[in-house]
Amino acid sequence: MISDLDPVIHAPKRLALMALLAHAQDADFGFVRDALGVSDSDLSKQATALTEASYITVAKAGRGRGGTTTFRITKQGRTAYEKHRAALEALLAGSNFSVSSDSTVAKES
């Protein structure tokens, strides 16, 4: 159902970040930035939204050019991502709807 889609995760860049982190123990800032093809400021903005929702954590070590920033998905974030993914897959598969044999009339099942 559409109501199961999480508006915090659903934004394309945040969805991509959550998908990446769902498959990694953790990921550093540069890797994530390059993998998503976004700017530093855009990644920071998206990460802030996910951090405020308690979906990811951000750990910083060191300072300046030698410092590192690492992202990690939280248990709450993983649960929210899996629920969002299942809702999105069901929506895309059309499992929430039944279509007549001539495909002209659709109704909610």
N, CA, C and O atoms as a DFTB+ gen file, in Angstrom:
436 C
 N C O
     1  1       0.832      -1.181       0.000
     2  2       0.000       0.000       0.000
     3  2       0.878       1.247       0.000
     4  3       2.004       1.245       0.496
     5  1       0.330       2.289      -0.563
     6  2       1.054       3.550      -0.610
     7  2       1.352       4.051       0.796
     8  3       2.395       4.664       1.026
     9  1       0.458       3.801       1.728
    10  2       0.673       4.263       3.102
    11  2       1.877       3.593       3.761
    12  3       2.378       4.091       4.769
    13  1       2.346       2.482       3.215
    14  2       3.526       1.802       3.759
    15  2       4.834       2.375       3.223
    16  3       5.909       2.016       3.703
    17  1       4.752       3.267       2.228
    18  2       5.957       3.908       1.710
    19  2       6.405       4.975       2.704
    20  3       5.594       5.768       3.183
    21  1       7.682       4.989       3.004
    22  2       8.242       5.921       3.978
    23  2       8.705       7.183       3.251
    24  3       9.624       7.105       2.436
    25  1       8.102       8.342       3.517
    26  2       8.479       9.557       2.798
    27  2       9.920       9.997       3.050
    28  3      10.518      10.663       2.204
    29  1      10.480       9.637       4.192
    30  2      11.880       9.982       4.455
    31  2      12.795       9.175       3.542
    32  3      13.761       9.716       3.003
    33  1      12.510       7.911       3.364
    34  2      13.345       7.033       2.539
    35  2      13.045       7.201       1.058
    36  3      13.939       7.020       0.231
    37  1      11.820       7.541       0.702
    38  2      11.375       7.481      -0.693
    39  2      12.102       8.432      -1.637
    40  3      12.180       8.156      -2.834
    41  1      12.627       9.526      -1.143
    42  2      13.378      10.443      -2.005
    43  2      14.502       9.652      -2.681
    44  3      15.212       8.907      -2.007
    45  1      14.676       9.800      -3.994
    46  2      15.608       8.935      -4.742
    47  2      17.023       8.826      -4.166
    48  3      17.566       7.725      -4.083
    49  1      17.613       9.926      -3.776
    50  2      18.988       9.871      -3.263
    51  2      19.044       9.188      -1.904
    52  3      19.989       8.455      -1.613
    53  1      18.044       9.424      -1.079
    54  2      18.011       8.756       0.228
    55  2      17.719       7.275       0.073
    56  3      18.269       6.454       0.807
    57  1      16.862       6.925      -0.871
    58  2      16.589       5.510      -1.144
    59  2      17.863       4.809      -1.605
    60  3      18.159       3.699      -1.163
    61  1      18.610       5.452      -2.486
    62  2      19.873       4.871      -2.962
    63  2      20.871       4.723      -1.816
    64  3      21.570       3.714      -1.733
    65  1      20.943       5.713      -0.939
    66  2      21.851       5.638       0.207
    67  2      21.448       4.502       1.140
    68  3      22.305       3.752       1.607
    69  1      20.164       4.370       1.411
    70  2      19.694       3.286       2.275
    71  2      19.958       1.923       1.641
    72  3      20.353       0.983       2.332
    73  1      19.743       1.810       0.339
    74  2      20.001       0.539      -0.351
    75  2      21.474       0.171      -0.253
    76  3      21.814      -0.988      -0.015
    77  1      22.338       1.145      -0.436
    78  2      23.776       0.891      -0.338
    79  2      24.132       0.434       1.079
    80  3      24.841      -0.556       1.257
    81  1      23.641       1.151       2.072
    82  2      23.987       0.818       3.457
    83  2      23.352      -0.484       3.930
    84  3      23.873      -1.130       4.839
    85  1      22.241      -0.873       3.328
    86  2      21.603      -2.142       3.694
    87  2      22.472      -3.333       3.302
    88  3      22.291      -4.436       3.818
    89  1      23.409      -3.109       2.393
    90  2      24.268      -4.191       1.915
    91  2      25.716      -4.050       2.378
    92  3      26.587      -4.797       1.933
    93  1      25.972      -3.099       3.265
    94  2      27.341      -2.869       3.731
    95  2      27.361      -2.756       5.252
    96  3      26.396      -2.291       5.859
    97  1      28.438      -3.173       5.848
    98  2      28.621      -2.988       7.293
    99  2      28.623      -1.494       7.600
   100  3      27.901      -1.023       8.479
   101  1      29.428      -0.782       6.876
   102  2      29.461       0.674       6.922
   103  2      30.130       1.155       5.643
   104  3      30.717       0.359       4.909
   105  1      30.044       2.441       5.377
   106  2      30.609       2.973       4.138
   107  2      31.127       4.377       4.389
   108  3      30.477       5.178       5.059
   109  1      32.313       4.674       3.842
   110  2      32.861       6.001       4.066
   111  2      32.287       7.013       3.076
   112  3      31.775       6.666       2.012
   113  1      32.396       8.266       3.473
   114  2      31.780       9.374       2.753
   115  2      32.165       9.392       1.278
   116  3      31.295       9.493       0.412
   117  1      33.447       9.297       0.987
   118  2      33.908       9.358      -0.400
   119  2      33.355       8.236      -1.254
   120  3      32.959       8.457      -2.399
   121  1      33.326       7.040      -0.705
   122  2      32.776       5.904      -1.447
   123  2      31.305       6.127      -1.757
   124  3      30.868       5.929      -2.891
   125  1      30.536       6.542      -0.745
   126  2      29.099       6.757      -0.935
   127  2      28.863       7.877      -1.943
   128  3      28.037       7.739      -2.846
   129  1      29.579       8.974      -1.793
   130  2      29.436      10.104      -2.720
   131  2      29.660       9.666      -4.158
   132  3      28.869       9.987      -5.045
   133  1      30.740       8.931      -4.381
   134  2      31.066       8.485      -5.735
   135  2      30.069       7.445      -6.245
   136  3      29.687       7.473      -7.415
   137  1      29.651       6.535      -5.380
   138  2      28.700       5.494      -5.783
   139  2      27.350       6.091      -6.174
   140  3      26.703       5.611      -7.105
   141  1      26.927       7.134      -5.466
   142  2      25.638       7.760      -5.751
   143  2      25.741       8.853      -6.809
   144  3      24.732       9.263      -7.383
   145  1      26.960       9.323      -7.066
   146  2      27.148      10.380      -8.055
   147  2      26.572      11.717      -7.612
   148  3      25.962      12.433      -8.406
   149  1      26.770      12.048      -6.341
   150  2      26.250      13.303      -5.796
   151  2      27.398      14.161      -5.274
   152  3      28.520      13.681      -5.110
   153  1      27.109      15.422      -5.018
   154  2      28.113      16.325      -4.463
   155  2      28.244      16.099      -2.957
   156  3      27.390      15.470      -2.333
   157  1      29.325      16.622      -2.389
   158  2      29.536      16.523      -0.943
   159  2      28.362      17.134      -0.179
   160  3      27.844      16.534       0.763
   161  1      27.948      18.336      -0.595
   162  2      26.874      19.020       0.129
   163  2      25.547      18.278       0.002
   164  3      24.770      18.229       0.956
   165  1      25.285      17.708      -1.154
   166  2      24.037      16.962      -1.338
   167  2      24.030      15.703      -0.481
   168  3      23.014      15.377       0.133
   169  1      25.153      14.997      -0.435
   170  2      25.228      13.803       0.405
   171  2      25.032      14.173       1.872
   172  3      24.327      13.476       2.602
   173  1      25.649      15.261       2.301
   174  2      25.484      15.702       3.688
   175  2      24.024      16.005       4.000
   176  3      23.526      15.647       5.068
   177  1      23.346      16.659       3.076
   178  2      21.927      16.999       3.263
   179  2      21.071      15.737       3.376
   180  3      20.214      15.644       4.255
   181  1      21.300      14.772       2.493
   182  2      20.519      13.531       2.514
   183  2      20.817      12.728       3.781
   184  3      19.910      12.168       4.397
   185  1      22.088      12.677       4.161
   186  2      22.480      11.948       5.370
   187  2      21.873      12.588       6.617
   188  3      21.486      11.886       7.551
   189  1      21.791      13.912       6.634
   190  2      21.189      14.603       7.777
   191  2      19.728      14.203       7.940
   192  3      19.279      13.948       9.057
   193  1      18.985      14.148       6.845
   194  2      17.573      13.749       6.912
   195  2      17.432      12.336       7.464
   196  3      16.546      12.073       8.277
   197  1      18.294      11.430       7.030
   198  2      18.235      10.043       7.504
   199  2      18.703       9.921       8.949
   200  3      18.192       9.091       9.701
   201  1      19.668      10.739       9.338
   202  2      20.148      10.744      10.716
   203  2      19.065      11.268      11.656
   204  3      18.856      10.719      12.738
   205  1      18.380      12.330      11.239
   206  2      17.309      12.896      12.064
   207  2      16.160      11.908      12.264
   208  3      15.459      11.964      13.274
   209  1      15.969      11.009      11.309
   210  2      14.943       9.967      11.433
   211  2      15.470       8.742      12.180
   212  3      14.741       7.767      12.360
   213  1      16.722       8.787      12.612
   214  2      17.397       7.674      13.301
   215  2      17.552       6.451      12.411
   216  3      17.584       5.325      12.907
   217  1      17.648       6.658      11.093
   218  2      17.810       5.555      10.148
   219  2      19.272       5.227       9.885
   220  3      19.597       4.096       9.523
   221  1      20.158       6.203      10.061
   222  2      21.586       5.953       9.911
   223  2      22.337       6.683      11.019
   224  3      21.813       7.594      11.660
   225  1      23.579       6.254      11.224
   226  2      24.477       6.993      12.105
   227  2      25.629       7.510      11.261
   228  3      25.983       6.935      10.232
   229  1      26.200       8.607      11.724
   230  2      27.347       9.201      11.057
   231  2      28.456       9.298      12.096
   232  3      28.287       9.931      13.139
   233  1      29.586       8.670      11.808
   234  2      30.731       8.705      12.715
   235  2      31.864       9.465      12.043
   236  3      32.192       9.218      10.883
   237  1      32.454      10.387      12.780
   238  2      33.574      11.169      12.257
   239  2      34.810      10.856      13.079
   240  3      34.759      10.789      14.307
   241  1      35.924      10.665      12.379
   242  2      37.200      10.394      13.047
   243  2      38.257      11.310      12.445
   244  3      38.320      11.480      11.227
   245  1      39.068      11.887      13.286
   246  2      40.108      12.780      12.795
   247  2      39.540      14.121      12.376
   248  3      38.340      14.377      12.482
   249  1      40.449      14.980      11.891
   250  2      40.051      16.323      11.473
   251  2      40.721      16.681      10.166
   252  3      41.749      16.117       9.790
   253  1      40.116      17.624       9.492
   254  2      40.725      18.150       8.271
   255  2      40.766      17.120       7.158
   256  3      39.909      16.242       7.060
   257  1      41.790      17.253       6.319
   258  2      41.898      16.392       5.138
   259  2      42.126      14.928       5.497
   260  3      41.812      14.050       4.692
   261  1      42.653      14.645       6.661
   262  2      42.894      13.264       7.063
   263  2      41.718      12.624       7.778
   264  3      41.759      11.438       8.104
   265  1      40.674      13.398       8.023
   266  2      39.510      12.884       8.738
   267  2      38.647      11.995       7.858
   268  3      38.682      12.081       6.630
   269  1      37.885      11.152       8.503
   270  2      36.969      10.281       7.763
   271  2      35.563      10.388       8.357
   272  3      35.384      10.588       9.558
   273  1      34.597      10.251       7.488
   274  2      33.193      10.210       7.885
   275  2      32.638       8.885       7.400
   276  3      32.779       8.534       6.228
   277  1      32.011       8.155       8.300
   278  2      31.493       6.828       7.977
   279  2      30.002       6.766       8.300
   280  3      29.550       7.242       9.341
   281  1      29.255       6.166       7.376
   282  2      27.811       5.980       7.546
   283  2      27.523       4.523       7.884
   284  3      28.200       3.612       7.408
   285  1      26.501       4.324       8.720
   286  2      26.055       2.970       9.055
   287  2      24.538       2.995       9.243
   288  3      23.994       3.919       9.848
   289  1      23.869       1.981       8.722
   290  2      22.422       1.878       8.892
   291  2      22.131       1.385      10.308
   292  3      22.850       0.533      10.830
   293  1      21.085       1.915      10.923
   294  2      20.685       1.479      12.261
   295  2      19.680       0.330      12.146
   296  3      19.176       0.037      11.062
   297  1      19.401      -0.304      13.265
   298  2      18.388      -1.368      13.271
   299  2      17.035      -0.793      12.849
   300  3      16.318      -1.399      12.053
   301  1      16.696       0.366      13.381
   302  2      15.446       1.035      13.011
   303  2      15.447       1.377      11.522
   304  3      14.425       1.241      10.848
   305  1      16.589       1.817      11.017
   306  2      16.701       2.148       9.604
   307  2      16.547       0.927       8.713
   308  3      15.891       0.990       7.673
   309  1      17.146      -0.175       9.118
   310  2      17.029      -1.415       8.336
   311  2      15.571      -1.884       8.292
   312  3      15.081      -2.299       7.242
   313  1      14.888      -1.819       9.428
   314  2      13.480      -2.213       9.476
   315  2      12.636      -1.314       8.572
   316  3      11.797      -1.802       7.814
   317  1      12.860      -0.009       8.653
   318  2      12.109       0.938       7.822
   319  2      12.407       0.721       6.343
   320  3      11.503       0.773       5.510
   321  1      13.682       0.476       6.016
   322  2      14.066       0.244       4.619
   323  2      13.408      -1.028       4.081
   324  3      12.881      -1.029       2.969
   325  1      13.435      -2.102       4.857
   326  2      12.837      -3.366       4.411
   327  2      11.327      -3.224       4.220
   328  3      10.773      -3.776       3.270
   329  1      10.660      -2.497       5.105
   330  2       9.219      -2.261       4.968
   331  2       8.939      -1.424       3.717
   332  3       8.014      -1.718       2.960
   333  1       9.736      -0.390       3.510
   334  2       9.571       0.477       2.337
   335  2       9.813      -0.310       1.054
   336  3       9.058      -0.197       0.088
   337  1      10.862      -1.098       1.060
   338  2      11.190      -1.901      -0.124
   339  2      10.063      -2.881      -0.451
   340  3       9.682      -3.016      -1.614
   341  1       9.530      -3.560       0.554
   342  2       8.437      -4.512       0.334
   343  2       7.201      -3.804      -0.220
   344  3       6.537      -4.322      -1.118
   345  1       6.897      -2.628       0.313
   346  2       5.740      -1.868      -0.177
   347  2       5.956      -1.421      -1.613
   348  3       5.033      -1.470      -2.426
   349  1       7.157      -0.991      -1.927
   350  2       7.476      -0.554      -3.287
   351  2       7.409      -1.723      -4.262
   352  3       6.867      -1.588      -5.359
   353  1       7.959      -2.873      -3.867
   354  2       7.912      -4.059      -4.727
   355  2       6.470      -4.512      -4.964
   356  3       6.122      -4.892      -6.082
   357  1       5.630      -4.477      -3.929
   358  2       4.222      -4.861      -4.079
   359  2       3.499      -3.895      -5.008
   360  3       2.696      -4.308      -5.844
   361  1       3.787      -2.620      -4.856
   362  2       3.162      -1.618      -5.712
   363  2       3.572      -1.814      -7.168
   364  3       2.728      -1.764      -8.063
   365  1       4.854      -2.035      -7.407
   366  2       5.353      -2.220      -8.769
   367  2       4.859      -3.520      -9.390
   368  3       4.672      -3.602     -10.604
   369  1       4.650      -4.531      -8.560
   370  2       4.157      -5.816      -9.065
   371  2       2.649      -5.788      -9.309
   372  3       2.094      -6.697      -9.926
   373  1       1.999      -4.744      -8.823
   374  2       0.561      -4.648      -8.994
   375  2      -0.218      -5.578      -8.094
   376  3      -1.388      -5.859      -8.357
   377  1       0.410      -6.060      -7.036
   378  2      -0.258      -7.039      -6.177
   379  2      -1.388      -6.436      -5.349
   380  3      -2.180      -7.171      -4.760
   381  1      -1.473      -5.117      -5.295
   382  2      -2.554      -4.473      -4.550
   383  2      -3.791      -4.242      -5.407
   384  3      -4.796      -3.721      -4.924
   385  1      -3.718      -4.628      -6.676
   386  2      -4.807      -4.346      -7.597
   387  2      -5.150      -5.590      -8.394
   388  3      -4.294      -6.444      -8.626
   389  1      -6.398      -5.692      -8.809
   390  2      -6.767      -6.757      -9.734
   391  2      -7.297      -6.091     -11.000
   392  3      -8.045      -5.115     -10.937
   393  1      -6.902      -6.626     -12.133
   394  2      -7.248      -6.055     -13.428
   395  2      -8.123      -7.047     -14.171
   396  3      -7.875      -8.252     -14.136
   397  1      -9.151      -6.538     -14.847
   398  2     -10.037      -7.422     -15.607
   399  2      -9.284      -8.045     -16.768
   400  3      -8.212      -7.571     -17.146
   401  1      -9.838      -9.096     -17.330
   402  2      -9.158      -9.824     -18.404
   403  2      -8.890      -8.960     -19.624
   404  3      -7.932      -9.214     -20.354
   405  1      -9.716      -7.941     -19.863
   406  2      -9.453      -7.076     -21.016
   407  2      -8.562      -5.888     -20.647
   408  3      -8.291      -5.030     -21.488
   409  1      -8.110      -5.836     -19.403
   410  2      -7.181      -4.829     -18.884
   411  2      -7.713      -3.405     -18.961
   412  3      -6.938      -2.451     -18.900
   413  1      -9.018      -3.253     -19.093
   414  2      -9.562      -1.905     -19.174
   415  2     -10.127      -1.408     -17.851
   416  3     -10.277      -0.203     -17.655
   417  1     -10.432      -2.306     -16.965
   418  2     -11.012      -1.917     -15.688
   419  2     -10.137      -2.476     -14.577
   420  3      -9.839      -3.670     -14.541
   421  1      -9.736      -1.604     -13.683
   422  2      -8.933      -2.045     -12.544
   423  2      -9.678      -1.679     -11.279
   424  3     -10.351      -0.650     -11.217
   425  1      -9.558      -2.511     -10.290
   426  2     -10.173      -2.218      -9.001
   427  2      -9.246      -2.690      -7.902
   428  3      -8.443      -3.605      -8.087
   429  1      -9.373      -2.053      -6.767
   430  2      -8.561      -2.452      -5.625
   431  2      -9.043      -3.795      -5.124
   432  3     -10.245      -4.044      -5.032
   433  1      -8.076      -4.674      -4.796
   434  2      -8.463      -5.998      -4.291
   435  2      -8.468      -6.031      -2.792
   436  3      -8.770      -7.067      -2.198
